[in-house]
Amino acid sequence: MDKRRLVLLEKAFSQEVKASISNGIHLMQTRSTLADKMVEEGLLAKSSIKLGGFPPVTIHGYELTHAGRFAYCASCRDQSE
């Protein structure tokens, strides 16, 4: 896996961790065309969240799939050796 893909996986993983700690939004937002390719590869998934309020706000972004989490965590293990 190349470095650009790992950077996007790291951003998505970091966003999930931050969201779980602060009870925030877990979606990563990016304009990268590589993210769409990673959706096709099954590492990321497009998702949206609708927040209540007036007017309601919809947030679009990307989230990790299980395959994406595994790929990111496996790459971290390789770096520590």
The first five atom37 places (N, CA, C, CB, O) and aatype in JSON, in Angstrom:
{
  "aatype": [12, 3, 11, 1, 1, 10, 19, 10, 10, 6, 11, 0, 13, 15, 5, 6, 19, 11, 0, 15, 9, 15, 2, 7, 9, 8, 10, 12, 5, 16, 1, 15, 16, 10, 0, 3, 11, 12, 19, 6, 6, 7, 10, 10, 0, 11, 15, 15, 9, 11, 10, 7, 7, 13, 14, 14, 19, 16, 9, 8, 7, 18, 6, 10, 16, 8, 0, 7, 1, 13, 0, 18, 4, 0, 15, 4, 1, 3, 5, 15, 6],
  "atom_mask": [
    [1, 1, 1, 1, 1],
    [1, 1, 1, 1, 1],
    [1, 1, 1, 1, 1],
    [1, 1, 1, 1, 1],
    [1, 1, 1, 1, 1],
    [1, 1, 1, 1, 1],
    [1, 1, 1, 1, 1],
    [1, 1, 1, 1, 1],
    [1, 1, 1, 1, 1],
    [1, 1, 1, 1, 1],
    [1, 1, 1, 1, 1],
    [1, 1, 1, 1, 1],
    [1, 1, 1, 1, 1],
    [1, 1, 1, 1, 1],
    [1, 1, 1, 1, 1],
    [1, 1, 1, 1, 1],
    [1, 1, 1, 1, 1],
    [1, 1, 1, 1, 1],
    [1, 1, 1, 1, 1],
    [1, 1, 1, 1, 1],
    [1, 1, 1, 1, 1],
    [1, 1, 1, 1, 1],
    [1, 1, 1, 1, 1],
    [1, 1, 1, 0, 1],
    [1, 1, 1, 1, 1],
    [1, 1, 1, 1, 1],
    [1, 1, 1, 1, 1],
    [1, 1, 1, 1, 1],
    [1, 1, 1, 1, 1],
    [1, 1, 1, 1, 1],
    [1, 1, 1, 1, 1],
    [1, 1, 1, 1, 1],
    [1, 1, 1, 1, 1],
    [1, 1, 1, 1, 1],
    [1, 1, 1, 1, 1],
    [1, 1, 1, 1, 1],
    [1, 1, 1, 1, 1],
    [1, 1, 1, 1, 1],
    [1, 1, 1, 1, 1],
    [1, 1, 1, 1, 1],
    [1, 1, 1, 1, 1],
    [1, 1, 1, 0, 1],
    [1, 1, 1, 1, 1],
    [1, 1, 1, 1, 1],
    [1, 1, 1, 1, 1],
    [1, 1, 1, 1, 1],
    [1, 1, 1, 1, 1],
    [1, 1, 1, 1, 1],
    [1, 1, 1, 1, 1],
    [1, 1, 1, 1, 1],
    [1, 1, 1, 1, 1],
    [1, 1, 1, 0, 1],
    [1, 1, 1, 0, 1],
    [1, 1, 1, 1, 1],
    [1, 1, 1, 1, 1],
    [1, 1, 1, 1, 1],
    [1, 1, 1, 1, 1],
    [1, 1, 1, 1, 1],
    [1, 1, 1, 1, 1],
    [1, 1, 1, 1, 1],
    [1, 1, 1, 0, 1],
    [1, 1, 1, 1, 1],
    [1, 1, 1, 1, 1],
    [1, 1, 1, 1, 1],
    [1, 1, 1, 1, 1],
    [1, 1, 1, 1, 1],
    [1, 1, 1, 1, 1],
    [1, 1, 1, 0, 1],
    [1, 1, 1, 1, 1],
    [1, 1, 1, 1, 1],
    [1, 1, 1, 1, 1],
    [1, 1, 1, 1, 1],
    [1, 1, 1, 1, 1],
    [1, 1, 1, 1, 1],
    [1, 1, 1, 1, 1],
    [1, 1, 1, 1, 1],
    [1, 1, 1, 1, 1],
    [1, 1, 1, 1, 1],
    [1, 1, 1, 1, 1],
    [1, 1, 1, 1, 1],
    [1, 1, 1, 1, 1]
  ],
  "atom_positions": [
    [[0.86, -1.17, 0.0], [0.0, 0.0, 0.0], [0.9, 1.23, 0.0], [-0.97, 0.0, 1.23], [1.89, 1.3, 0.74]],
    [[0.55, 2.2, -0.84], [1.4, 3.38, -0.94], [1.11, 4.39, 0.19], [1.2, 4.05, -2.3], [0.12, 4.29, 0.91]],
    [[2.0, 5.35, 0.29], [1.96, 6.3, 1.4], [0.71, 7.19, 1.38], [3.21, 7.18, 1.37], [0.17, 7.52, 2.44]],
    [[0.24, 7.57, 0.2], [-0.95, 8.44, 0.12], [-2.19, 7.74, 0.66], [-1.19, 8.89, -1.33], [-3.01, 8.35, 1.34]],
    [[-2.33, 6.45, 0.36], [-3.47, 5.68, 0.87], [-3.37, 5.55, 2.4], [-3.52, 4.28, 0.21], [-4.37, 5.67, 3.11]],
    [[-2.17, 5.31, 2.88], [-1.99, 5.19, 4.33], [-2.32, 6.5, 5.05], [-0.55, 4.77, 4.65], [-2.87, 6.48, 6.15]],
    [[-1.98, 7.62, 4.44], [-2.29, 8.92, 5.05], [-3.8, 9.1, 5.17], [-1.68, 10.07, 4.22], [-4.28, 9.56, 6.2]],
    [[-4.54, 8.75, 4.12], [-6.0, 8.87, 4.18], [-6.6, 7.91, 5.2], [-6.62, 8.61, 2.8], [-7.53, 8.27, 5.93]],
    [[-6.07, 6.68, 5.26], [-6.56, 5.74, 6.27], [-6.27, 6.25, 7.68], [-5.92, 4.35, 6.07], [-7.1, 6.1, 8.58]],
    [[-5.11, 6.85, 7.87], [-4.75, 7.39, 9.18], [-5.68, 8.54, 9.56], [-3.29, 7.86, 9.18], [-6.1, 8.63, 10.72]],
    [[-6.01, 9.4, 8.61], [-6.93, 10.51, 8.9], [-8.31, 9.99, 9.29], [-7.05, 11.43, 7.68], [-8.93, 10.5, 10.23]],
    [[-8.79, 8.98, 8.57], [-10.1, 8.42, 8.88], [-10.09, 7.73, 10.24], [-10.53, 7.43, 7.79], [-11.05, 7.85, 11.01]],
    [[-9.02, 6.99, 10.54], [-8.91, 6.31, 11.83], [-8.83, 7.34, 12.96], [-7.67, 5.39, 11.85], [-9.48, 7.18, 14.0]],
    [[-8.05, 8.37, 12.76], [-7.92, 9.43, 13.76], [-9.26, 10.11, 14.03], [-6.88, 10.46, 13.32], [-9.59, 10.42, 15.17]],
    [[-10.02, 10.34, 12.97], [-11.33, 10.97, 13.12], [-12.27, 10.08, 13.93], [-11.94, 11.27, 11.75], [-13.05, 10.58, 14.74]],
    [[-12.22, 8.78, 13.7], [-13.05, 7.84, 14.47], [-12.69, 7.88, 15.95], [-12.91, 6.41, 13.93], [-13.57, 7.88, 16.81]],
    [[-11.39, 7.91, 16.25], [-10.95, 7.93, 17.65], [-11.38, 9.24, 18.31], [-9.41, 7.75, 17.74], [-11.9, 9.23, 19.42]],
    [[-11.15, 10.37, 17.63], [-11.56, 11.67, 18.19], [-13.07, 11.71, 18.44], [-11.16, 12.81, 17.24], [-13.52, 12.22, 19.46]],
    [[-13.84, 11.17, 17.5], [-15.3, 11.17, 17.64], [-15.74, 10.32, 18.81], [-15.96, 10.67, 16.35], [-16.69, 10.68, 19.51]],
    [[-15.08, 9.2, 19.04], [-15.49, 8.34, 20.16], [-15.14, 8.97, 21.49], [-14.83, 6.97, 20.04], [-15.84, 8.76, 22.48]],
    [[-14.05, 9.74, 21.54], [-13.66, 10.4, 22.79], [-14.55, 11.6, 23.09], [-12.2, 10.84, 22.72], [-14.98, 11.79, 24.23]],
    [[-14.84, 12.4, 22.07], [-15.59, 13.64, 22.29], [-17.06, 13.54, 21.92], [-14.96, 14.75, 21.5], [-17.77, 14.54, 21.97]],
    [[-17.53, 12.34, 21.56], [-18.92, 12.14, 21.14], [-19.26, 13.05, 19.95], [-19.87, 12.42, 22.32], [-20.32, 13.67, 19.9]],
    [[-18.31, 13.1, 19.0], [-18.48, 13.95, 17.83], [-18.84, 13.15, 16.6], [0.0, 0.0, 0.0], [-19.39, 12.05, 16.69]],
    [[-18.54, 13.72, 15.44], [-18.87, 13.12, 14.16], [-17.66, 12.33, 13.66], [-19.29, 14.2, 13.12], [-16.54, 12.84, 13.67]],
    [[-17.89, 11.12, 13.25], [-16.8, 10.23, 12.88], [-16.42, 10.28, 11.4], [-17.16, 8.84, 13.24], [-15.52, 9.55, 10.98]],
    [[-17.06, 11.1, 10.62], [-16.79, 11.13, 9.18], [-15.58, 12.0, 8.87], [-18.01, 11.66, 8.43], [-15.37, 13.05, 9.47]],
    [[-14.79, 11.52, 7.91], [-13.65, 12.29, 7.42], [-14.09, 12.99, 6.15], [-12.4, 11.37, 7.17], [-14.67, 12.36, 5.26]],
    [[-13.81, 14.28, 6.05], [-14.16, 15.01, 4.85], [-12.9, 15.33, 4.07], [-14.94, 16.31, 5.2], [-11.91, 15.8, 4.64]],
    [[-12.93, 15.07, 2.77], [-11.8, 15.35, 1.91], [-12.29, 15.55, 0.48], [-10.76, 14.21, 1.98], [-13.35, 15.07, 0.1]],
    [[-11.49, 16.27, -0.29], [-11.8, 16.46, -1.71], [-10.92, 15.57, -2.58], [-11.62, 17.93, -2.11], [-10.95, 15.68, -3.81]],
    [[-10.15, 14.72, -1.96], [-9.22, 13.88, -2.68], [-9.95, 12.88, -3.58], [-8.32, 13.14, -1.69], [-10.9, 12.22, -3.15]],
    [[-9.5, 12.78, -4.82], [-10.08, 11.79, -5.72], [-9.62, 10.39, -5.34], [-9.69, 12.1, -7.18], [-10.25, 9.4, -5.72]],
    [[-8.53, 10.3, -4.6], [-8.04, 9.01, -4.13], [-9.05, 8.37, -3.18], [-6.68, 9.16, -3.43], [-9.17, 7.15, -3.13]],
    [[-9.78, 9.18, -2.43], [-10.79, 8.64, -1.5], [-11.87, 7.88, -2.28], [-11.42, 9.77, -0.67], [-12.33, 6.84, -1.82]],
    [[-12.26, 8.39, -3.44], [-13.25, 7.68, -4.25], [-12.7, 6.35, -4.77], [-13.71, 8.55, -5.43], [-13.43, 5.36, -4.85]],
    [[-11.42, 6.33, -5.12], [-10.79, 5.08, -5.54], [-10.75, 4.09, -4.38], [-9.37, 5.33, -6.07], [-10.93, 2.88, -4.58]],
    [[-10.51, 4.6, -3.17], [-10.46, 3.73, -2.0], [-11.84, 3.2, -1.64], [-9.87, 4.48, -0.81], [-11.96, 2.13, -1.03]],
    [[-12.89, 3.92, -2.01], [-14.26, 3.41, -1.85], [-14.45, 2.21, -2.76], [-15.32, 4.52, -2.17], [-15.01, 1.19, -2.35]],
    [[-13.98, 2.32, -4.0], [-14.07, 1.21, -4.94], [-13.27, -0.01, -4.47], [-13.59, 1.64, -6.32], [-13.65, -1.15, -4.72]],
    [[-12.15, 0.25, -3.78], [-11.3, -0.82, -3.27], [-11.86, -1.45, -2.0], [-9.9, -0.3, -3.01], [-11.4, -2.51, -1.57]],
    [[-12.85, -0.79, -1.38], [-13.47, -1.33, -0.18], [-12.81, -0.89, 1.12], [0.0, 0.0, 0.0], [-13.13, -1.43, 2.18]],
    [[-11.89, 0.08, 1.07], [-11.22, 0.55, 2.28], [-12.0, 1.66, 2.98], [-9.81, 1.03, 1.93], [-11.95, 1.78, 4.2]],
    [[-12.7, 2.47, 2.22], [-13.53, 3.55, 2.75], [-14.95, 3.38, 2.22], [-12.96, 4.95, 2.36], [-15.18, 2.69, 1.23]],
    [[-15.89, 4.02, 2.9], [-17.28, 4.03, 2.46], [-17.8, 5.46, 2.54], [-18.15, 3.07, 3.33], [-17.52, 6.18, 3.49]],
    [[-18.57, 5.87, 1.52], [-19.22, 7.19, 1.58], [-20.38, 7.1, 2.55], [-19.7, 7.65, 0.16], [-21.1, 6.1, 2.59]],
    [[-20.56, 8.15, 3.33], [-21.63, 8.16, 4.3], [-22.08, 9.59, 4.53], [-21.19, 7.5, 5.62], [-21.37, 10.54, 4.19]],
    [[-23.25, 9.74, 5.12], [-23.75, 11.06, 5.47], [-24.51, 10.98, 6.78], [-24.65, 11.64, 4.35], [-25.1, 9.95, 7.12]],
    [[-24.49, 12.08, 7.5], [-25.19, 12.18, 8.79], [-26.05, 13.42, 8.75], [-24.18, 12.22, 9.99], [-25.59, 14.49, 8.34]],
    [[-27.3, 13.29, 9.16], [-28.2, 14.43, 9.21], [-28.31, 14.89, 10.67], [-29.61, 14.08, 8.62], [-28.72, 14.13, 11.54]],
    [[-27.94, 16.14, 10.9], [-28.03, 16.73, 12.23], [-29.34, 17.49, 12.35], [-26.83, 17.65, 12.52], [-29.75, 18.19, 11.42]],
    [[-29.98, 17.35, 13.48], [-31.25, 18.04, 13.7], [-31.03, 19.53, 13.87], [0.0, 0.0, 0.0], [-29.9, 20.02, 13.89]],
    [[-32.1, 20.23, 13.98], [-32.03, 21.67, 14.15], [-32.82, 22.35, 13.05], [0.0, 0.0, 0.0], [-33.42, 21.71, 12.19]],
    [[-32.79, 23.66, 13.11], [-33.48, 24.41, 12.08], [-32.51, 25.38, 11.45], [-34.71, 25.15, 12.66], [-32.05, 26.28, 12.16]],
    [[-32.19, 25.28, 10.25], [-32.49, 24.19, 9.32], [-31.59, 22.98, 9.6], [-32.3, 24.66, 7.87], [-30.49, 23.13, 10.13]],
    [[-32.06, 21.79, 9.25], [-31.23, 20.61, 9.46], [-29.99, 20.65, 8.56], [-32.04, 19.32, 9.2], [-30.02, 21.17, 7.44]],
    [[-28.92, 20.09, 9.07], [-27.65, 20.1, 8.34], [-27.26, 18.65, 8.02], [-26.52, 20.81, 9.16], [-27.34, 17.78, 8.89]],
    [[-26.85, 18.4, 6.8], [-26.37, 17.08, 6.4], [-24.88, 17.16, 6.15], [-27.13, 16.56, 5.15], [-24.41, 18.01, 5.39]],
    [[-24.14, 16.27, 6.79], [-22.69, 16.22, 6.64], [-22.35, 14.98, 5.81], [-21.96, 16.19, 8.04], [-22.76, 13.86, 6.14]],
    [[-21.6, 15.19, 4.74], [-21.18, 14.1, 3.86], [-19.69, 13.86, 4.07], [-21.5, 14.42, 2.37], [-18.92, 14.81, 4.25]],
    [[-19.29, 12.6, 4.04], [-17.88, 12.29, 4.2], [-17.61, 10.82, 3.98], [0.0, 0.0, 0.0], [-18.41, 10.1, 3.38]],
    [[-16.48, 10.39, 4.47], [-16.03, 9.01, 4.31], [-15.79, 8.41, 5.68], [-14.74, 8.93, 3.45], [-15.39, 9.1, 6.62]],
    [[-16.04, 7.11, 5.78], [-15.74, 6.38, 7.01], [-15.0, 5.11, 6.66], [-17.03, 6.07, 7.79], [-15.09, 4.61, 5.53]],
    [[-14.26, 4.58, 7.62], [-13.51, 3.35, 7.41], [-14.44, 2.14, 7.34], [-12.49, 3.16, 8.51], [-15.44, 2.07, 8.06]],
    [[-14.1, 1.21, 6.48], [-14.76, -0.08, 6.5], [-13.91, -0.99, 7.39], [-14.92, -0.68, 5.04], [-12.84, -0.59, 7.85]],
    [[-14.38, -2.19, 7.64], [-13.59, -3.13, 8.44], [-12.28, -3.45, 7.72], [-14.39, -4.42, 8.71], [-11.24, -3.6, 8.36]],
    [[-12.33, -3.56, 6.41], [-11.12, -3.83, 5.64], [-10.14, -2.66, 5.75], [-11.46, -4.09, 4.16], [-8.93, -2.87, 5.82]],
    [[-10.66, -1.44, 5.78], [-9.81, -0.27, 5.94], [-9.15, -0.22, 7.3], [0.0, 0.0, 0.0], [-7.97, 0.12, 7.41]],
    [[-9.9, -0.55, 8.34], [-9.32, -0.6, 9.69], [-8.22, -1.65, 9.77], [-10.41, -0.88, 10.74], [-7.16, -1.41, 10.35]],
    [[-8.49, -2.82, 9.19], [-7.5, -3.89, 9.21], [-6.24, -3.47, 8.46], [-8.09, -5.18, 8.6], [-5.13, -3.7, 8.93]],
    [[-6.41, -2.86, 7.28], [-5.26, -2.43, 6.48], [-4.44, -1.39, 7.23], [-5.72, -1.87, 5.12], [-3.21, -1.44, 7.21]],
    [[-5.12, -0.46, 7.89], [-4.39, 0.57, 8.63], [-3.65, -0.04, 9.82], [-5.34, 1.68, 9.12], [-2.47, 0.26, 10.04]],
    [[-4.32, -0.87, 10.58], [-3.69, -1.48, 11.76], [-2.55, -2.41, 11.36], [-4.72, -2.25, 12.58], [-1.54, -2.48, 12.06]],
    [[-2.68, -3.12, 10.26], [-1.61, -3.99, 9.78], [-0.4, -3.17, 9.36], [-2.1, -4.86, 8.61], [0.74, -3.61, 9.55]],
    [[-0.62, -2.0, 8.8], [0.5, -1.15, 8.39], [1.22, -0.59, 9.61], [0.01, -0.01, 7.49], [2.44, -0.38, 9.56]],
    [[0.51, -0.34, 10.68], [1.15, 0.17, 11.91], [2.06, -0.9, 12.5], [0.09, 0.6, 12.96], [3.14, -0.58, 13.0]],
    [[1.66, -2.14, 12.45], [2.47, -3.23, 12.95], [3.75, -3.35, 12.14], [1.68, -4.54, 12.92], [4.81, -3.65, 12.7]],
    [[3.69, -3.14, 10.83], [4.87, -3.21, 9.97], [5.88, -2.12, 10.29], [4.46, -3.12, 8.52], [7.08, -2.35, 10.2]],
    [[5.4, -0.94, 10.66], [6.29, 0.18, 10.94], [7.03, 0.0, 12.27], [5.5, 1.47, 10.97], [8.14, 0.52, 12.42]],
    [[6.44, -0.72, 13.21], [7.07, -0.87, 14.52], [8.22, -1.87, 14.5], [6.03, -1.29, 15.54], [9.04, -1.89, 15.41]],
    [[8.3, -2.71, 13.47], [9.34, -3.74, 13.41], [10.63, -3.19, 12.88], [8.91, -4.89, 12.56], [11.61, -3.93, 12.76]]
  ]
}
